[in-house]
Amino acid sequence: MKAATSHGIDAACGAPAPQAALNPWLKLAIGILAVLLFIFGAGSLALHIPGARHMARVIDERGLRATAVYYTDFEESADGAWDIYHSLEYGPRAPGPPAD
């Protein structure tokens, strides 16, 4: 005699598979709403982060492309690149014995 299970689907190993608690379409709708809430809700709240208004003003004043990875046509990026190069190339030396 085979015992009847309350689940309609059996897994490959013979154990009954649990049914989904929510309808998959409802899960999809909740996920889409969560993404939209994060984009529009958290995005508008980002203006209240200290320094965000200043950063936005500087981006607008200098005409920067905020999504660019590296700027080659601005003086600030060239100065920064040279500063990094010189600090790595001519950085402080390890302390050695005092010179006579």
C-alpha positions in Angstrom: 0.0 0.0 0.0 1.4 3.4 -1.0 0.7 6.4 1.2 -0.8 9.4 -0.4 1.2 12.6 -0.2 -0.3 16.1 0.1 2.1 17.4 -2.5 1.4 16.7 -6.2 5.0 16.5 -7.4 7.6 14.0 -6.3 11.3 14.8 -6.6 13.7 12.5 -8.4 14.7 10.9 -5.1 11.1 10.1 -4.3 10.7 12.8 -1.6 7.7 15.1 -2.1 8.7 18.6 -3.3 7.3 21.5 -1.3 4.9 23.8 -3.1 5.6 27.5 -3.6 4.2 29.7 -0.9 3.5 32.6 -3.4 2.4 32.5 -7.0 5.5 33.0 -9.2 3.8 36.0 -11.0 3.2 37.6 -7.6 6.9 37.2 -6.8 7.9 38.7 -10.1 5.6 41.7 -9.5 7.0 42.2 -6.0 10.5 42.1 -7.3 9.8 44.6 -10.0 8.2 47.0 -7.5 11.2 46.6 -5.2 13.6 47.5 -8.0 11.5 50.6 -9.0 11.3 51.6 -5.3 15.1 51.3 -5.0 15.7 53.3 -8.2 13.3 56.1 -7.6 13.1 56.1 -3.8 16.7 55.6 -2.8 17.9 57.6 -5.8 16.0 60.7 -4.6 17.2 60.1 -1.0 20.8 60.2 -2.3 20.5 64.0 -2.6 20.5 64.2 1.2 23.9 62.5 1.6 26.5 65.0 2.8 28.6 66.1 -0.1 26.3 64.9 -2.8 25.0 68.4 -3.7 28.6 69.7 -3.9 29.6 66.8 -6.1 26.6 67.4 -8.4 27.5 71.1 -8.6 31.1 70.4 -9.5 30.0 67.9 -12.2 27.7 70.4 -13.7 30.2 73.3 -13.5 33.0 71.4 -15.2 30.9 69.5 -17.7 32.2 66.2 -16.5 30.8 62.8 -17.7 30.0 61.2 -14.3 29.9 57.7 -15.8 33.3 57.9 -17.6 36.0 55.6 -16.3 38.9 57.8 -16.9 39.2 61.4 -18.3 42.0 62.2 -20.7 40.8 65.6 -21.8 40.8 67.4 -18.4 43.7 69.1 -16.6 42.7 67.6 -13.3 43.0 64.0 -14.5 46.5 64.7 -16.0 47.7 66.3 -12.8 46.3 63.4 -10.8 48.0 60.8 -13.1 51.3 62.6 -12.8 51.0 62.9 -9.0 50.4 59.2 -8.8 53.2 58.4 -11.1 55.7 60.6 -9.2 54.6 59.3 -5.8 55.2 55.7 -6.9 58.4 56.4 -8.8 60.0 58.9 -6.4 58.3 57.9 -3.1 60.0 58.0 0.3 62.9 55.7 0.7 63.4 53.2 3.5 65.4 54.6 6.4 69.0 53.6 6.2 72.1 54.4 8.2 72.8 58.1 8.7 75.0 59.7 6.1 78.3 61.2 7.3 
